[in-house]
Amino acid sequence: MSKLGNIGARLYRGEVGYDFIGKRKIWYGLSILITITAIVGLAVRGLNMGIEFSGGAVFTTPKTSVSASEAQHKAESAAGGHQAVVQKLGGGALRIQISGLDTKQALPVQEELAKDLNVQVKDVNTQLVGPSWGEQIANKAWLGLGIFMVLVVLYLAIAFEWRMALAALVALIHDLTITVGVYALVGFEVTPGTVIGLLTILGYSLYDTVVVFDSLKEASKDITKQTRFTYSEIANRSINSTLVRSINTTVVALLPVAGLLFVGGGVLGAGMLNDISLALFVGLAAGAYSSIFIATPLVAELKSREPQMKALTKRVQAKRATAAAKEANQEGPQAEDVEDADAEDAAVVGPRRQPASRNRGRGRPSGKRR
C-alpha cells in the first residue's frame, strides 16, 4: 500500500486526524480575507466583459504576417481607443474583437484594418453583436444561476437538513465570489464560456460538499445515545475520513484544467480557452477548500447550538472528567505500591518467585510412596 493510501486508511479509521473544526476561526478569517480582496478587485477594476455581453464587432481576417500584438495596437487605433482582443487563428488568420462598436462605426474600422493589415476589405469578415443581445444573455445567466441555487438549497434541505443546506449555500457563494474576483484581478475576458465554467464548478463544489455531508449524516446517526464524542468531534472525523478522497479527486480534476489554462492558453496561445479554463481552475480549488474548511465547520457550529447537542457536550465532558479523576486516583496508590513492593505482604503484591536453593529437590510428584 502506498504511503498516501496508508495515511488515508488511518484517517478513515480515526487513528490520526487534524482538528479542522477546532481551528475553524482561522479558516473563516482566511476566507474573509480572500473574499474581501476579491470584492475590492471587482469594485476597483471591474470585469472585462466579452463582446457577447457588451456588444461590438468581430473581424476575421485572412492570412497575414502581422503579429497579434501589432494587430491589437492597429485595431485599437482604428477603433478610436476602443479595447481590442486579438487571437491568432490557424493558417495565420486573425480574429479581432472590438467592444462598443455599432453598425456605423464598424465599416470605417473594417476599412482601416484592411489597410493596416495589407488585405482586401472584402476578405475581412465582420460580425456585429448588439448590446441588447448581450443584456439578454446576461439576464439569462443570472436567472439560471438563481434557479440553480434555489434547487440546491431545496435538495440539501430535503436530503439532509436546513443547516447543511445553508452551509452549502454559503460555500457556493464563497466559491463564486473568489472566482469572479480573480477574473477582475487578472483581467480575463468574461464570455458565455465563463458562465458555463462557473456553473460547472458549482456542481463540482456541491458534489465535494455532499460527500462530506453524507459521511457526517451517517456518523451522527443516533448521536445522542452515546457519550463518547460530541457533534463537532464527529464532524471532524467525517472530514478526516474523506480528506484523501477529496484531495485525490481535486488533483485529478485540476490536472487537465491546468493543461488547458497554462499549456493551451499560455504556451500555445489559444486565448479562447482562457475564459472557461480559468473559471474551472480557480473554482475547483475554491470548491475543494470550501467543502472542507467552510461548509462542514459551519454545519458543526450551527448544530452545536441545539439544546440536544449542548446537553450531549456536557455529558461527554462530564464523563471524561470523571474518567480522568478516577485515573488520577488510581495512579497514586499504584506508585506507592511499586516503591514499597519489597515490604508488602505476599497476599498484597502476589506470589514472589522463590530462590532456586529453596526449590531444589522439589520436583513434580513421582506417584510412588516413600
C-alpha positions in Angstrom: 0.0 0.0 0.0 1.3 3.5 -0.9 2.2 6.0 1.8 -0.8 8.2 0.9 -3.1 5.2 0.9 -1.8 4.2 4.3 -2.4 7.7 5.7 -5.9 7.7 4.1 -6.7 4.4 5.8 -5.6 5.7 9.2 -7.6 8.9 8.7 -10.6 6.8 7.8 -10.3 4.6 10.9 -9.8 7.7 13.1 -6.3 6.7 14.2 -4.9 10.1 13.1 -6.5 13.3 12.3 -6.4 17.1 12.1 -8.6 19.4 14.1 -10.4 21.2 11.3 -13.4 22.1 13.4 -11.4 23.3 16.4 -9.4 25.7 14.2 -12.4 26.9 12.2 -11.8 30.6 13.1 -8.5 30.5 11.3 -10.2 29.3 8.1 -13.0 31.7 8.5 -10.5 34.6 8.8 -8.6 33.4 5.8 -11.7 33.1 3.7 -12.9 36.5 4.7 -9.5 38.0 3.7 -9.6 36.3 0.3 -13.2 37.4 -0.2 -12.5 41.0 0.7 -9.6 41.0 -1.7 -11.9 39.7 -4.5 -14.6 42.2 -3.8 -12.1 45.1 -3.8 -10.6 43.9 -7.1 -14.1 43.6 -8.5 -15.0 47.1 -7.3 -11.8 48.8 -8.5 -11.0 47.0 -11.7 -14.4 45.6 -12.7 -15.0 42.7 -15.1 -13.7 42.7 -18.6 -17.0 41.8 -20.2 -16.7 40.0 -23.5 -18.3 41.2 -26.7 -21.3 38.8 -26.2 -22.3 40.9 -23.1 -21.1 44.4 -24.0 -21.8 44.4 -27.7 -19.4 45.2 -30.5 -17.9 43.8 -33.7 -15.8 40.8 -34.6 -13.5 41.0 -37.5 -11.9 37.8 -39.0 -9.1 38.5 -41.4 -7.4 36.2 -43.9 -3.7 35.1 -43.6 -1.4 38.0 -42.6 2.1 38.4 -41.5 1.2 40.9 -38.8 1.6 39.7 -35.2 -1.2 39.6 -32.8 0.2 42.3 -30.6 0.8 44.6 -33.5 -2.7 43.9 -34.9 -4.1 44.8 -31.4 -2.4 48.1 -31.5 -3.6 48.9 -35.0 -7.2 47.8 -34.2 -7.4 50.0 -31.1 -6.0 52.9 -33.1 -8.6 52.3 -35.9 -11.4 52.0 -33.4 -10.6 55.3 -31.7 -9.4 53.8 -28.4 -11.9 51.0 -28.0 -10.4 47.9 -26.4 -9.5 45.2 -28.8 -8.8 41.5 -28.3 -6.8 39.7 -30.9 -6.5 36.0 -31.3 -4.2 34.1 -33.8 -6.1 31.5 -35.7 -4.9 28.6 -37.8 -3.2 29.4 -41.1 -2.1 32.9 -39.9 -5.6 34.4 -39.8 -6.6 36.8 -37.1 -9.8 37.2 -35.0 -10.2 40.8 -33.7 -12.9 41.6 -31.2 -13.6 45.3 -30.5 -16.2 46.1 -27.9 -18.6 49.1 -28.1 -18.8 49.4 -31.9 -22.2 49.9 -33.6 -23.1 49.4 -37.2 -22.0 52.9 -38.3 -18.6 52.6 -36.7 -17.9 49.0 -37.9 -17.5 49.8 -41.6 -14.8 52.5 -41.2 -12.9 50.3 -38.8 -13.1 47.4 -41.2 -11.6 49.5 -44.0 -8.9 50.8 -41.7 -8.0 47.3 -40.6 -7.8 46.0 -44.1 -5.4 48.9 -45.0 -3.2 48.4 -41.9 -3.0 44.6 -42.3 -2.5 44.8 -46.1 -5.5 42.7 -47.0 -8.6 43.2 -49.2 -11.6 44.9 -47.5 -13.9 42.2 -48.9 -11.8 39.5 -47.3 -12.4 40.8 -43.8 -15.5 39.1 -42.4 -17.4 41.4 -40.0 -20.0 40.2 -37.4 -21.9 42.7 -35.2 -23.3 41.9 -31.8 -25.8 44.3 -30.4 -25.7 45.3 -26.7 -29.4 44.3 -26.2 -28.5 40.7 -27.2 -25.7 40.7 -24.6 -28.0 42.0 -22.0 -30.4 39.2 -22.7 -27.6 36.7 -22.3 -26.5 38.2 -19.0 -30.1 38.2 -17.7 -30.5 34.5 -18.7 -27.2 33.7 -17.0 -28.3 35.3 -13.7 -31.7 33.6 -13.9 -30.0 30.2 -14.5 -27.7 30.8 -11.5 -30.6 31.8 -9.3 -32.6 28.7 -10.2 -29.6 26.5 -9.6 -29.1 28.0 -6.1 -32.7 27.5 -5.2 -32.7 23.9 -6.3 -29.5 23.2 -4.4 -30.9 24.6 -1.2 -34.2 22.6 -1.6 -32.4 19.4 -2.4 -30.0 19.6 0.6 -32.8 20.7 3.0 -34.8 17.6 2.0 -31.9 15.1 1.7 -30.1 16.3 4.8 -31.3 19.3 6.8 -31.6 23.1 6.6 -28.3 23.7 8.4 -26.4 21.7 5.8 -28.3 23.5 3.0 -27.4 26.9 4.5 -23.7 25.9 4.9 -23.6 24.6 1.3 -25.1 27.9 0.0 -22.5 29.9 1.9 -19.8 27.7 0.4 -21.2 28.2 -3.1 -21.4 32.0 -2.7 -17.8 31.9 -1.3 -16.6 30.0 -4.4 -18.4 32.3 -6.8 -17.1 35.5 -5.2 -13.5 34.2 -5.2 -13.7 33.1 -8.9 -15.3 36.4 -10.1 -12.8 38.4 -8.0 -9.9 36.5 -9.7 -11.3 37.4 -13.1 -11.4 41.0 -12.1 -7.8 41.0 -10.8 -6.4 39.0 -13.7 -8.4 40.9 -16.4 -9.5 37.9 -18.3 -12.5 38.4 -20.6 -15.9 37.2 -19.4 -17.7 35.2 -22.1 -20.5 32.7 -22.2 -17.8 30.1 -21.7 -17.0 31.7 -18.4 -20.7 31.3 -17.3 -20.5 27.7 -18.3 -17.3 27.3 -16.3 -19.0 28.9 -13.2 -22.0 26.6 -13.4 -19.6 23.6 -13.8 -17.5 24.4 -10.7 -20.7 25.0 -8.6 -21.7 21.4 -9.4 -18.3 20.1 -8.6 -18.2 22.1 -5.3 -21.6 20.8 -4.4 -20.5 17.2 -5.1 -17.5 17.5 -2.8 -19.6 19.1 -0.1 -22.3 16.4 -0.3 -19.6 13.6 0.1 -18.6 15.1 3.4 -22.2 15.8 4.5 -23.2 12.2 3.7 -20.4 10.8 5.8 -21.4 13.2 8.6 -25.0 12.2 8.4 -24.1 8.5 8.7 -21.7 9.0 11.6 -24.0 11.3 13.6 -27.0 8.9 13.4 -28.3 8.3 17.0 -25.6 10.6 18.3 -27.5 11.5 21.5 -27.5 7.8 22.6 -23.7 7.8 23.2 -21.4 9.8 25.3 -18.0 9.2 23.6 -18.0 12.1 21.1 -19.6 15.5 20.6 -21.1 16.5 17.3 -18.1 18.7 16.5 -15.8 15.8 17.0 -17.8 13.5 14.8 -17.9 16.2 12.1 -14.1 16.5 12.4 -13.8 12.7 12.0 -16.0 12.9 8.9 -13.8 15.5 7.3 -10.6 13.4 8.0 -12.2 10.2 6.7 -12.9 11.8 3.4 -9.9 14.1 3.2 -7.7 11.9 1.0 -10.6 11.3 -1.3 -11.2 15.0 -1.7 -7.6 15.7 -2.4 -7.3 12.9 -5.0 -10.4 14.0 -6.9 -9.4 17.6 -6.8 -5.9 17.0 -8.1 -7.2 14.7 -10.8 -9.7 17.3 -11.9 -7.2 20.2 -11.8 -4.5 18.5 -13.9 -6.4 18.6 -17.3 -7.8 22.1 -16.4 -4.2 23.3 -15.7 -3.3 21.9 -19.1 -6.0 24.0 -20.8 -5.0 27.1 -18.8 -1.2 27.1 -18.8 -0.4 25.0 -21.8 -3.3 25.7 -24.1 -3.8 29.4 -23.2 -0.3 30.3 -22.2 2.2 28.2 -24.2 0.1 27.6 -27.4 -1.6 31.0 -27.3 -5.1 29.6 -27.6 -6.7 32.5 -25.8 -10.2 31.2 -26.4 -9.5 28.6 -23.8 -8.7 31.1 -21.0 -12.3 32.1 -20.4 -13.5 28.7 -19.3 -10.2 27.2 -18.0 -9.6 30.0 -15.5 -13.1 29.6 -14.1 -12.7 25.9 -13.8 -9.2 26.1 -12.3 -10.0 28.7 -9.6 -13.4 27.3 -8.9 -12.3 23.7 -8.5 -9.6 24.7 -6.0 -12.0 27.0 -4.1 -14.7 24.3 -4.1 -12.4 21.7 -2.5 -11.3 24.3 0.1 -14.8 25.4 1.0 -16.2 21.9 1.4 -13.5 21.1 4.0 -12.8 24.4 5.7 -16.1 26.3 5.4 -19.2 24.1 4.8 -18.6 21.4 7.4 -17.2 23.6 10.2 -20.2 25.9 9.7 -22.6 22.9 10.0 -20.9 21.8 13.2 -21.1 25.3 14.6 -24.8 25.6 13.8 -25.6 22.1 15.0 -23.7 22.6 18.3 -26.1 25.4 19.3 -29.0 23.0 19.5 -30.2 22.2 23.1 -29.7 18.5 22.5 -26.2 18.9 21.3 -25.3 21.2 24.1 -26.6 18.6 26.6 -24.6 15.9 24.8 -21.5 18.0 25.0 -22.0 18.4 28.8 -22.5 14.7 29.2 -19.3 13.9 27.2 -17.3 16.4 29.2 -18.6 15.1 32.5 -17.8 11.5 31.6 -14.3 12.5 30.6 -13.8 14.5 33.7 -15.0 11.5 35.9 -12.7 9.1 34.0 -9.7 11.5 34.4 -10.4 11.9 38.1 -10.7 8.1 38.6 -7.5 7.5 36.7 -5.7 10.1 38.8 -6.9 8.5 42.0 -5.6 5.1 40.8 -2.2 6.3 39.8 -1.2 7.5 43.3 -1.6 4.1 45.2 0.0 2.2 42.3 3.1 4.4 42.5 3.4 3.7 46.3 2.9 0.0 45.8 5.8 -0.1 43.3 8.1 1.8 45.8 7.2 -0.4 48.8 6.8 -3.7 47.0 9.6 -5.4 48.9 8.0 -4.5 52.3 4.4 -5.6 51.4 2.8 -8.9 52.3 2.7 -11.6 49.7 -1.0 -11.6 49.7 -1.0 -7.9 48.5 1.8 -8.0 45.9 1.1 -11.5 44.8 3.4 -14.6 45.0 7.0 -13.9 44.6 9.5 -16.1 42.7 11.3 -18.3 45.2 15.0 -18.7 45.2 16.5 -21.6 43.4 18.0 -23.1 46.6 14.7 -23.4 48.3 13.1 -25.1 45.3 15.9 -27.6 44.9 14.8 -31.2 45.2 11.1 -30.3 45.0 10.2 -31.7 41.6 6.9 -33.0 40.4 5.4 -35.9 42.4 6.5 -39.3 41.0 3.4 -41.1 42.2 5.5 -43.5 44.4 5.1 -43.7 48.1 8.2 -43.4 50.2 
